[in-house]
Amino acid sequence: MRVLPTEEIAYTVTERIYEQDPALLERYGEAGKRKCTEDNEHHLKHLQTAHELENEQFFTDYALWLNGILSKYGMNEQHLIDNFQLIDDVLLKEYSTFGESEAYRNYLAAAVQSLKDHAYSAAEKGRG
């Protein structure tokens, strides 16, 4: 069985992020772009672990934990949701023939839903 090329996927996702927002390169430079690729490799490694454990909750917990860290740096759920949706898109369009691709996509969808639920819950608390 072929194994998903994590580094290649991370690179492709990063390229798409920077294509969608060219100002990122000006703001963060090549070092920021490399860090973005590393971050995507971490996301993919967590997807791989969730798949090996057959445990969707593992990846969802990772997403919520990471979101908590990112929020301390001024980022909101949408940044991570957009990143996960780009990974999903790359998996769908370029790696759908790999066995684990479908499971990864399911884990990403569950994490995105959890992040959306978290954002909604936080907004509701802010109104109360």
C-alpha positions as a Markdown table, in Angstrom:
| # | Residue | x | y | z |
|---|---|---|---|---|
| 1 | Met | 0.0 | 0.0 | 0.0 |
| 2 | Arg | 1.2 | 3.5 | -0.9 |
| 3 | Val | 1.7 | 5.9 | 1.9 |
| 4 | Leu | 0.6 | 9.5 | 1.6 |
| 5 | Pro | 3.6 | 11.8 | 1.0 |
| 6 | Thr | 3.3 | 14.1 | 4.0 |
| 7 | Glu | 6.0 | 16.5 | 3.1 |
| 8 | Glu | 4.7 | 16.9 | -0.4 |
| 9 | Ile | 1.2 | 17.5 | 0.8 |
| 10 | Ala | 2.3 | 20.1 | 3.4 |
| 11 | Tyr | 4.3 | 21.9 | 0.7 |
| 12 | Thr | 1.3 | 22.0 | -1.7 |
| 13 | Val | -1.0 | 23.2 | 1.0 |
| 14 | Thr | 1.4 | 26.0 | 2.0 |
| 15 | Glu | 1.8 | 27.0 | -1.6 |
| 16 | Arg | -2.0 | 27.4 | -1.8 |
| 17 | Ile | -2.2 | 29.4 | 1.4 |
| 18 | Tyr | 0.4 | 31.8 | 0.0 |
| 19 | Glu | -1.3 | 32.0 | -3.4 |
| 20 | Gln | -4.6 | 32.9 | -1.7 |
| 21 | Asp | -2.9 | 35.6 | 0.4 |
| 22 | Pro | 0.3 | 36.9 | -1.2 |
| 23 | Ala | 0.7 | 39.5 | 1.6 |
| 24 | Leu | 1.7 | 36.7 | 3.9 |
| 25 | Leu | 5.1 | 36.4 | 2.1 |
| 26 | Glu | 5.7 | 40.2 | 2.6 |
| 27 | Arg | 4.6 | 40.0 | 6.2 |
| 28 | Tyr | 6.4 | 36.8 | 7.3 |
| 29 | Gly | 9.0 | 36.2 | 4.5 |
| 30 | Glu | 10.5 | 32.8 | 3.5 |
| 31 | Ala | 11.0 | 31.9 | 7.2 |
| 32 | Gly | 7.3 | 32.2 | 7.8 |
| 33 | Lys | 6.5 | 30.1 | 4.8 |
| 34 | Arg | 8.8 | 27.4 | 6.0 |
| 35 | Lys | 7.1 | 27.5 | 9.4 |
| 36 | Cys | 3.7 | 27.2 | 7.7 |
| 37 | Thr | 5.0 | 24.1 | 5.9 |
| 38 | Glu | 6.2 | 22.6 | 9.2 |
| 39 | Asp | 2.8 | 23.4 | 10.8 |
| 40 | Asn | 1.1 | 21.5 | 8.0 |
| 41 | Glu | 3.4 | 18.6 | 8.4 |
| 42 | His | 2.4 | 18.5 | 12.1 |
| 43 | His | -1.3 | 18.5 | 11.1 |
| 44 | Leu | -0.7 | 15.6 | 8.8 |
| 45 | Lys | 1.3 | 13.7 | 11.4 |
| 46 | His | -1.6 | 14.0 | 13.8 |
| 47 | Leu | -3.9 | 12.8 | 11.1 |
| 48 | Gln | -1.7 | 9.8 | 10.5 |
| 49 | Thr | -1.7 | 9.0 | 14.3 |
| 50 | Ala | -5.5 | 9.4 | 14.5 |
| 51 | His | -5.7 | 7.0 | 11.5 |
| 52 | Glu | -3.3 | 4.4 | 13.1 |
| 53 | Leu | -5.3 | 4.6 | 16.3 |
| 54 | Glu | -8.6 | 4.6 | 14.4 |
| 55 | Asn | -9.5 | 7.4 | 16.7 |
| 56 | Glu | -11.2 | 10.5 | 15.2 |
| 57 | Gln | -11.3 | 12.1 | 18.6 |
| 58 | Phe | -7.5 | 12.2 | 18.7 |
| 59 | Phe | -7.4 | 14.6 | 15.8 |
| 60 | Thr | -10.4 | 16.7 | 17.0 |
| 61 | Asp | -8.7 | 17.1 | 20.4 |
| 62 | Tyr | -5.5 | 18.2 | 18.7 |
| 63 | Ala | -7.5 | 20.8 | 16.7 |
| 64 | Leu | -9.1 | 22.2 | 19.7 |
| 65 | Trp | -5.9 | 22.3 | 21.7 |
| 66 | Leu | -4.0 | 24.0 | 18.8 |
| 67 | Asn | -6.8 | 26.5 | 18.4 |
| 68 | Gly | -6.5 | 27.4 | 22.1 |
| 69 | Ile | -2.8 | 28.1 | 21.5 |
| 70 | Leu | -3.4 | 30.1 | 18.3 |
| 71 | Ser | -6.1 | 32.2 | 19.9 |
| 72 | Lys | -3.5 | 33.5 | 22.3 |
| 73 | Tyr | -1.6 | 34.9 | 19.3 |
| 74 | Gly | -4.7 | 36.7 | 17.9 |
| 75 | Met | -5.8 | 34.0 | 15.5 |
| 76 | Asn | -9.4 | 32.7 | 15.5 |
| 77 | Glu | -11.0 | 29.4 | 14.6 |
| 78 | Gln | -11.4 | 30.4 | 10.9 |
| 79 | His | -7.6 | 30.4 | 10.3 |
| 80 | Leu | -7.4 | 26.7 | 11.3 |
| 81 | Ile | -10.7 | 25.8 | 9.6 |
| 82 | Asp | -9.4 | 27.3 | 6.3 |
| 83 | Asn | -6.1 | 25.4 | 6.7 |
| 84 | Phe | -7.9 | 22.1 | 7.3 |
| 85 | Gln | -10.2 | 22.7 | 4.4 |
| 86 | Leu | -7.2 | 23.3 | 2.1 |
| 87 | Ile | -5.6 | 20.0 | 3.3 |
| 88 | Asp | -9.0 | 18.3 | 2.6 |
| 89 | Asp | -9.1 | 19.8 | -0.9 |
| 90 | Val | -5.6 | 18.7 | -1.7 |
| 91 | Leu | -6.3 | 15.2 | -0.4 |
| 92 | Leu | -9.5 | 15.0 | -2.5 |
| 93 | Lys | -8.1 | 16.4 | -5.7 |
| 94 | Glu | -4.6 | 14.9 | -5.7 |
| 95 | Tyr | -4.4 | 12.0 | -3.3 |
| 96 | Ser | -7.9 | 10.3 | -3.3 |
| 97 | Thr | -6.4 | 7.0 | -4.6 |
| 98 | Phe | -4.4 | 6.6 | -1.3 |
| 99 | Gly | -6.2 | 4.3 | 1.1 |
| 100 | Glu | -5.9 | 6.6 | 4.2 |
| 101 | Ser | -7.0 | 9.7 | 2.3 |
| 102 | Glu | -10.7 | 9.1 | 3.0 |
| 103 | Ala | -10.2 | 8.6 | 6.7 |
| 104 | Tyr | -8.0 | 11.7 | 6.9 |
| 105 | Arg | -10.7 | 13.7 | 5.2 |
| 106 | Asn | -13.3 | 12.4 | 7.7 |
| 107 | Tyr | -11.1 | 13.4 | 10.6 |
| 108 | Leu | -10.6 | 16.8 | 9.1 |
| 109 | Ala | -14.4 | 17.3 | 8.7 |
| 110 | Ala | -15.0 | 16.3 | 12.3 |
| 111 | Ala | -12.3 | 18.7 | 13.5 |
| 112 | Val | -13.7 | 21.5 | 11.4 |
| 113 | Gln | -17.2 | 20.9 | 12.9 |
| 114 | Ser | -15.7 | 20.9 | 16.4 |
| 115 | Leu | -14.0 | 24.2 | 15.7 |
| 116 | Lys | -17.2 | 25.7 | 14.3 |
| 117 | Asp | -19.1 | 24.5 | 17.4 |
| 118 | His | -16.4 | 26.0 | 19.6 |
| 119 | Ala | -16.7 | 29.3 | 17.9 |
| 120 | Tyr | -20.5 | 29.3 | 18.1 |
| 121 | Ser | -20.3 | 28.4 | 21.8 |
| 122 | Ala | -17.8 | 31.2 | 22.5 |
| 123 | Ala | -20.0 | 33.7 | 20.6 |
| 124 | Glu | -23.1 | 32.6 | 22.6 |
| 125 | Lys | -21.2 | 33.1 | 25.9 |
| 126 | Gly | -20.1 | 36.5 | 24.8 |
| 127 | Arg | -23.7 | 37.5 | 24.3 |
| 128 | Gly | -24.7 | 36.3 | 27.8 |
